[in-house]
Structure formats: C-alpha cells, structure tokens
Amino acid sequence: MPERGLTEISKSFFVDPDYRAALDKSGLTSLDAVFSFDAAKNLGKKNLASFRSRLQFDIDAPDSPQPTTVFLKRYDSPPAVTQLRNWLAARGRKSCAMHEYASMSALAAAGIGTPRPICCGEQWGLLLEKRSFIITEKIPDAEALERKLPDCFGGPANAESLRRRRDFVARLARFIKKFHETGYRHRDLYFSHIFYGDKDRFFLIDLARVFRPLVLGRRFQIKDLAQVCYSAPGRHFSRTDRLRFYLAYAGRSKLTQEDKGFIREVLAKAKRIARREKKHGRQVPFEN
C-alpha cells in the first residue's frame, strides 16, 4: 500500500485525503472513471507511446480559493516487454504508475524535491498489468530550467549577476550530486525535467524511468550528467561554468586524472546525443 499520505478508498485505488472531495467533484472516483476522463488538456506528443496518455487539468485546492493544476498519467495495457523491463528496474513486480510512485516517494524521503502525488491506482490481470495511473500536483512557484533560468542569466553581466550565476551552478551541481548519492539514476535528466522554484529549491519530474541500478551505475551516472550538459544552453553556460559545475558535483577544488577521464566520457556522450538530435532536425542547446 502506498505511503506518503495516500489512503486506499477502494481496491488498489489510493487518494490523498486532502484532495478526495476535489477528485470526487471531478468524478475521479474509480479506475474506470479515471480512464474515461477527458475534461482536460491533452499533453500528448509525437514520441509518446500509444499505451500512455498525459492530461492537465485544474481541481479545487485544499484550503485555498484558487484551483490547483494537476497532471494525470495513464498506462493502458503496456506491452509485456515494457512491463518486464520495469520489473527489472524496480527490482520487483510493479505497475508502471506504481513504479513511478515508489521512486517519487523514496526520493522525497531522501530530501529530493519531487511532485506531490495525490491519487494513483492499478489493475492487474493474471500476471501482467492491465492499466495504472498517477495524478500529481503541479509544483507550486517553480518552472523547468529549459523554460526559465534565474534572472541573473538575463541582461548584461556584472559582478553581482556573475556571482549569482556561479552560486546557481554550484547549487545545481550539489542537487544532482545529492540525487545520485541516493543510488538512483534518472535516465532522462534534461533541463526540461529539472525545476527551480521558490526559496531556491530544485525538483525532479518525470520519474517513470528512475531506478537504482545494481550494476552499471557509473554508466547511467555519465548518461545523466551528459543530459544535463547537453541541455544547458551554450549562450548562458560557458565552459568555465561547466567546469565549476563538475568541481562542485565532485566536491573538489581541482581536477584529478580520474576526473578528466570521467569528463571526457560525459562530453563524448553529450556529443552522441547531439548527433542523434541533429539527425531529427532539432537544435542542440549546448552548442547554441
């Protein structure tokens, strides 16, 4: 049974009590209702698997006259191969949504900012998952780094803005380091999935692929850092900024030979990502 404040109100259907009345008002009271729900903005995109859907809508907020924006992820009859891969990543038989929920809860317990889950559920066949879903609250007063960087990155540089930029780079590096120290790897750690908000807090979203590798942890660490490097726009993050990022991440004042080899692997991976994206006609942020 999920923890983190969720209550099972029917078989394998869990709700945050603070949001139960709002979900009832929206008619989201059962798995059938969740999977037939369409009074929302569809966030589908071309590369989204056919068994997945993502919706955005507003519901009443607890203790506030203003509504809260929430996101609904649904998994309907995921392919057997996809499920088996998830079981390996989760180290157990979990539905797609519950795997994400478990990762979200574990990271939150470790002090990593994640979205707040307010409802989730699943349905199983004899062996395989039939369908599952999770609803999360929009992170308040925060935005993806891909869409908005702190104000110090805008306008002409001066001593104060440069100091604040360096401080931001160091804090971002320490946040990623803290995440990796949990043993988890994101596998999709682009600026679009790192949020920065009120009180200088960082958050991770889109945790469906997060896992704790038993082996190849270094390989996935390199992949995560390459994705961060790739998505950091070149017009804002210089080579010196990237070096400062790594030094803060590694907790060092200067590079060792081992660090230099590690950085070469990260950069090589970032360049492979760039080549792949260029083939699809997409811009490469870190070359901008």
KEZADREN-606396 format. One line per field, with one value per residue (C-alpha): residue number from 0; x, y negated, z; residue in three letters. Coordinates in nm, 4 decimals. Layout:
# residues N
n	(NUM/...)
c1	(X/...)
c2	(Y/...)
c3	(Z/...)
res	(ALA/...)
This chain:
# residues 288
n	(0/1/2/3/4/5/6/7/8/9/10/11/12/13/14/15/16/17/18/19/20/21/22/23/24/25/26/27/28/29/30/31/32/33/34/35/36/37/38/39/40/41/42/43/44/45/46/47/48/49/50/51/52/53/54/55/56/57/58/59/60/61/62/63/64/65/66/67/68/69/70/71/72/73/74/75/76/77/78/79/80/81/82/83/84/85/86/87/88/89/90/91/92/93/94/95/96/97/98/99/100/101/102/103/104/105/106/107/108/109/110/111/112/113/114/115/116/117/118/119/120/121/122/123/124/125/126/127/128/129/130/131/132/133/134/135/136/137/138/139/140/141/142/143/144/145/146/147/148/149/150/151/152/153/154/155/156/157/158/159/160/161/162/163/164/165/166/167/168/169/170/171/172/173/174/175/176/177/178/179/180/181/182/183/184/185/186/187/188/189/190/191/192/193/194/195/196/197/198/199/200/201/202/203/204/205/206/207/208/209/210/211/212/213/214/215/216/217/218/219/220/221/222/223/224/225/226/227/228/229/230/231/232/233/234/235/236/237/238/239/240/241/242/243/244/245/246/247/248/249/250/251/252/253/254/255/256/257/258/259/260/261/262/263/264/265/266/267/268/269/270/271/272/273/274/275/276/277/278/279/280/281/282/283/284/285/286/287)
c1	(0.0000/0.1377/0.2527/0.3217/-0.0283/-0.2393/-0.5388/-0.6866/-1.0546/-1.1246/-0.9246/-0.5881/-0.7224/-0.5375/-0.6192/-0.4680/-0.7456/-0.6841/-0.7888/-1.0636/-1.3501/-1.1953/-1.1432/-1.4990/-1.6247/-1.4356/-1.5817/-1.2450/-1.3635/-1.2605/-1.0238/-1.2988/-1.3704/-1.0022/-0.9558/-1.2688/-1.1898/-1.1284/-1.2214/-0.8600/-0.5790/-0.4116/-0.0331/0.0330/0.3260/0.4602/0.7078/0.4675/0.3971/0.0428/-0.0300/0.0489/-0.1546/-0.0939/-0.3528/-0.3506/-0.6473/-0.7454/-0.9217/-1.0200/-0.7242/-0.7361/-0.7532/-0.7283/-0.9824/-0.7541/-0.7605/-0.4609/-0.3218/-0.2653/-0.1267/-0.2686/-0.0510/-0.2275/-0.0841/-0.3314/-0.2223/0.1536/0.3418/0.4765/0.8358/0.7892/0.6479/0.9316/1.1866/1.0079/1.0109/1.3863/1.4344/1.2004/1.3519/1.0045/0.6660/0.5233/0.2835/0.4180/0.2445/0.3348/0.6983/0.7000/0.5136/0.7645/1.0598/0.8902/0.8292/1.1815/1.3410/1.1129/1.2099/1.5772/1.5176/1.4967/1.2194/0.9550/0.5925/0.3286/0.1214/-0.2477/-0.4005/-0.2866/-0.4199/-0.3648/-0.5393/-0.3756/-0.4562/-0.3377/0.0252/0.0581/-0.0633/-0.3845/-0.3681/-0.2416/-0.2339/-0.0915/-0.2096/0.0413/0.0136/0.1905/0.4981/0.3977/0.6026/0.8561/0.9466/1.1578/1.5117/1.4512/1.1820/1.3142/1.6517/1.7029/1.7007/2.0795/2.1163/1.9345/2.0728/2.4338/2.6733/2.8083/2.9902/2.6682/2.4991/2.8172/2.8383/2.4760/2.5268/2.8222/2.6233/2.3345/2.5668/2.7195/2.3788/2.2514/2.5592/2.5138/2.1478/2.2390/2.5116/2.2643/2.0263/2.2980/2.4116/2.0741/2.1856/1.9119/1.9663/1.7143/1.7929/1.6117/1.7882/1.7450/1.6739/1.3099/1.2866/1.4729/1.2540/1.3749/1.1447/1.0607/1.3268/1.5942/1.4649/1.5247/1.2848/1.2934/0.9922/0.9067/1.0329/0.8917/1.2391/1.4168/1.5811/1.8661/2.0986/2.2606/2.5333/2.6442/2.5739/2.8656/2.7344/2.3969/2.5651/2.7551/2.4341/2.2568/2.5408/2.5686/2.1981/2.2464/2.5460/2.3621/2.0558/2.2440/2.2283/2.5673/2.4645/2.4274/2.6675/3.0308/3.2999/3.4155/3.0629/3.0590/3.3956/3.2639/2.9590/3.1744/3.4036/3.1009/2.9475/3.2696/3.3391/3.6880/3.8917/4.0872/4.0624/4.2379/4.3371/4.0370/3.8099/3.9492/3.8758/3.5263/3.4597/3.5760/3.3206/3.0445/3.1304/3.1513/2.8037/2.6672/2.8060/2.6425/2.3103/2.3705/2.4397/2.1223/1.9125/2.0589/1.9513/1.5951/1.6399/1.6431/1.8555/2.1353/2.1177/2.4781/2.6087/2.3877)
c2	(0.0000/-0.3446/-0.5674/-0.9438/-1.0303/-0.8284/-0.6248/-0.3224/-0.4062/-0.1039/0.1899/0.0581/-0.2986/-0.5448/-0.9096/-1.1918/-1.2726/-1.6462/-1.6075/-1.3488/-1.5993/-1.7735/-1.4443/-1.3365/-1.6654/-1.5936/-1.2432/-1.0754/-0.8112/-0.4851/-0.3351/-0.3279/-0.6963/-0.7893/-0.6083/-0.7580/-1.1110/-1.3611/-1.7027/-1.8131/-1.9423/-1.6596/-1.6733/-1.4019/-1.4349/-1.2500/-1.0295/-0.9312/-0.5573/-0.4650/-0.2957/-0.6174/-0.9353/-1.2587/-1.5161/-1.8503/-1.9998/-2.2093/-2.0965/-2.2641/-2.3184/-2.2335/-2.5453/-2.7858/-2.9688/-2.9258/-2.5970/-2.3667/-2.2375/-1.8619/-1.6123/-1.2702/-0.9948/-0.6820/-0.3494/-0.1309/0.2269/0.1655/0.4175/0.7220/0.6283/0.2828/0.4327/0.6822/0.4041/0.2047/0.5029/0.5359/0.1639/0.1710/0.4957/0.6393/0.6719/0.3205/0.1470/-0.1437/-0.4043/-0.2410/-0.2177/-0.5933/-0.6467/-0.4331/-0.6251/-0.9551/-0.8563/-0.7223/-1.0365/-1.2631/-1.0698/-1.1305/-1.5051/-1.5311/-1.7597/-1.5781/-1.6472/-1.5664/-1.2590/-1.2961/-0.9832/-0.6584/-0.3174/0.0031/0.3087/0.6449/0.9435/1.2918/1.1834/0.8606/0.5098/0.4111/0.0431/-0.2038/-0.5786/-0.8512/-1.2093/-1.4634/-1.8233/-2.0888/-2.2067/-2.5489/-2.8547/-2.6587/-2.6283/-2.3964/-2.5221/-2.4649/-2.7334/-2.9770/-3.0338/-3.2660/-3.6379/-3.6594/-3.4858/-3.7659/-4.1033/-4.2242/-4.0518/-4.2407/-4.1420/-4.0682/-3.8689/-3.6660/-3.5871/-3.4738/-3.2633/-3.0842/-3.0256/-2.8821/-2.6485/-2.5208/-2.4628/-2.2808/-2.0579/-1.9778/-1.8943/-1.6469/-1.5046/-1.4542/-1.2801/-1.0450/-0.9724/-0.8060/-0.5431/-0.6425/-0.7400/-0.9417/-0.8374/-1.1476/-1.4247/-1.7161/-2.0756/-2.0115/-1.7737/-1.9865/-2.2516/-2.5519/-2.7487/-2.9370/-2.9512/-2.8369/-2.4789/-2.2248/-1.9458/-1.6454/-1.5484/-1.2701/-0.9915/-0.6997/-0.5803/-0.6470/-0.3394/-0.2154/-0.0048/0.2973/0.2794/0.0166/-0.2645/-0.4647/-0.4260/-0.5736/-0.8435/-0.9502/-0.9424/-1.1674/-1.4196/-1.4167/-1.5006/-1.7902/-1.9115/-1.8734/-2.0680/-2.3566/-2.6320/-2.7450/-3.1096/-3.1008/-2.8288/-2.8694/-2.6030/-2.7586/-2.7285/-2.3597/-2.3075/-2.4795/-2.2531/-1.9417/-2.0583/-2.1276/-1.7927/-1.6051/-1.8113/-1.9065/-2.2250/-2.0928/-1.8067/-1.4734/-1.2488/-1.0311/-1.3369/-1.4299/-1.0826/-1.0936/-1.4353/-1.3088/-1.0281/-1.2732/-1.5051/-1.2145/-1.1024/-1.4580/-1.4808/-1.1490/-1.2868/-1.5988/-1.3973/-1.1975/-1.5100/-1.6829/-1.3890/-1.4689/-1.8379/-1.9530/-2.2308/-2.1397/-2.3611/-2.3324/-2.4278/-2.7385)
c3	(0.0000/-0.0896/0.1894/0.1708/0.2898/0.0450/0.1626/-0.0154/-0.0706/-0.2905/-0.4220/-0.5484/-0.5694/-0.3459/-0.2706/-0.0692/0.1838/0.1323/-0.2308/-0.2015/-0.2194/-0.5219/-0.7027/-0.6189/-0.7643/-1.0862/-1.0987/-1.0462/-0.8029/-0.9691/-1.2240/-1.4858/-1.4235/-1.4466/-1.7771/-1.9323/-1.8098/-2.0924/-1.9475/-1.9609/-2.1794/-2.3692/-2.3323/-2.5878/-2.8245/-3.1267/-2.9432/-2.6641/-2.6663/-2.7684/-2.4352/-2.2456/-2.2116/-2.0218/-1.9241/-1.7426/-1.5613/-1.2585/-0.9427/-0.6187/-0.3884/-0.0177/0.1976/-0.0973/-0.3130/-0.6149/-0.8100/-0.8311/-1.1593/-1.1648/-1.4150/-1.4914/-1.6388/-1.7623/-1.8749/-2.0638/-2.1465/-2.1552/-2.3740/-2.1919/-2.2818/-2.1303/-1.8127/-1.7771/-1.8156/-1.5469/-1.3135/-1.3589/-1.2933/-0.9927/-0.8608/-0.8316/-0.9960/-1.0091/-1.2441/-1.4487/-1.2328/-0.9033/-1.0080/-1.0606/-0.7345/-0.5419/-0.6895/-0.6133/-0.2523/-0.1971/-0.3360/-0.1320/0.1804/0.0908/0.0672/-0.3116/-0.4333/-0.6383/-0.7358/-0.4758/-0.5694/-0.4865/-0.6398/-0.8007/-0.8832/-1.0769/-1.2166/-1.2837/-1.4992/-1.4061/-1.4364/-1.6301/-1.5614/-1.7363/-1.6540/-1.3968/-1.3369/-1.1172/-1.0558/-0.9284/-0.8175/-1.0208/-0.8326/-0.6965/-0.7874/-0.9934/-1.3599/-1.5740/-1.6331/-2.0039/-1.9988/-1.7406/-1.5782/-1.2787/-1.3567/-1.3151/-1.6547/-1.8337/-1.9345/-1.9330/-1.6969/-1.3975/-1.0792/-0.8900/-1.1658/-1.2241/-0.8544/-0.8539/-1.1671/-1.0108/-0.6949/-0.9001/-1.0935/-0.7685/-0.6072/-0.9151/-0.9084/-0.5408/-0.6033/-0.8793/-0.6558/-0.3711/-0.6103/-0.7347/-0.3796/-0.3207/-0.5731/-0.8182/-1.1795/-1.3792/-1.7397/-1.8717/-1.6801/-1.9180/-1.8157/-1.9071/-1.6108/-1.3551/-1.1923/-0.9969/-0.7757/-0.4638/-0.1900/-0.4381/-0.4374/-0.7112/-0.8095/-1.0412/-1.2507/-1.4991/-1.2757/-1.4737/-1.5765/-1.2459/-1.0972/-0.8763/-1.0930/-0.9320/-1.1956/-1.4465/-1.2011/-1.3424/-1.6963/-1.6020/-1.3933/-1.7048/-1.9058/-1.6538/-1.6463/-2.0259/-2.0484/-1.8057/-2.0083/-2.3392/-2.2272/-2.0594/-2.3266/-2.4514/-2.4567/-2.0778/-1.9594/-2.0608/-2.0486/-1.7224/-1.5809/-1.6778/-1.5099/-1.1952/-1.2120/-1.2195/-0.9394/-0.7175/-0.8172/-0.7388/-0.4265/-0.5414/-0.5823/-0.8822/-1.1264/-1.0888/-1.3801/-1.2968/-1.3155/-1.6571/-1.7907/-1.6463/-1.8031/-2.1426/-2.1186/-2.0256/-2.3144/-2.5600/-2.4543/-2.4826/-2.8372/-2.9294/-2.8045/-3.0147/-3.3308/-3.2799/-3.2264/-3.5316/-3.7461/-3.6404/-3.7244/-3.3613/-3.2179/-2.9798/-2.6678/-2.5502/-2.8961/-2.9072)
res	(MET/PRO/GLU/ARG/GLY/LEU/THR/GLU/ILE/SER/LYS/SER/PHE/PHE/VAL/ASP/PRO/ASP/TYR/ARG/ALA/ALA/LEU/ASP/LYS/SER/GLY/LEU/THR/SER/LEU/ASP/ALA/VAL/PHE/SER/PHE/ASP/ALA/ALA/LYS/ASN/LEU/GLY/LYS/LYS/ASN/LEU/ALA/SER/PHE/ARG/SER/ARG/LEU/GLN/PHE/ASP/ILE/ASP/ALA/PRO/ASP/SER/PRO/GLN/PRO/THR/THR/VAL/PHE/LEU/LYS/ARG/TYR/ASP/SER/PRO/PRO/ALA/VAL/THR/GLN/LEU/ARG/ASN/TRP/LEU/ALA/ALA/ARG/GLY/ARG/LYS/SER/CYS/ALA/MET/HIS/GLU/TYR/ALA/SER/MET/SER/ALA/LEU/ALA/ALA/ALA/GLY/ILE/GLY/THR/PRO/ARG/PRO/ILE/CYS/CYS/GLY/GLU/GLN/TRP/GLY/LEU/LEU/LEU/GLU/LYS/ARG/SER/PHE/ILE/ILE/THR/GLU/LYS/ILE/PRO/ASP/ALA/GLU/ALA/LEU/GLU/ARG/LYS/LEU/PRO/ASP/CYS/PHE/GLY/GLY/PRO/ALA/ASN/ALA/GLU/SER/LEU/ARG/ARG/ARG/ARG/ASP/PHE/VAL/ALA/ARG/LEU/ALA/ARG/PHE/ILE/LYS/LYS/PHE/HIS/GLU/THR/GLY/TYR/ARG/HIS/ARG/ASP/LEU/TYR/PHE/SER/HIS/ILE/PHE/TYR/GLY/ASP/LYS/ASP/ARG/PHE/PHE/LEU/ILE/ASP/LEU/ALA/ARG/VAL/PHE/ARG/PRO/LEU/VAL/LEU/GLY/ARG/ARG/PHE/GLN/ILE/LYS/ASP/LEU/ALA/GLN/VAL/CYS/TYR/SER/ALA/PRO/GLY/ARG/HIS/PHE/SER/ARG/THR/ASP/ARG/LEU/ARG/PHE/TYR/LEU/ALA/TYR/ALA/GLY/ARG/SER/LYS/LEU/THR/GLN/GLU/ASP/LYS/GLY/PHE/ILE/ARG/GLU/VAL/LEU/ALA/LYS/ALA/LYS/ARG/ILE/ALA/ARG/ARG/GLU/LYS/LYS/HIS/GLY/ARG/GLN/VAL/PRO/PHE/GLU/ASN)
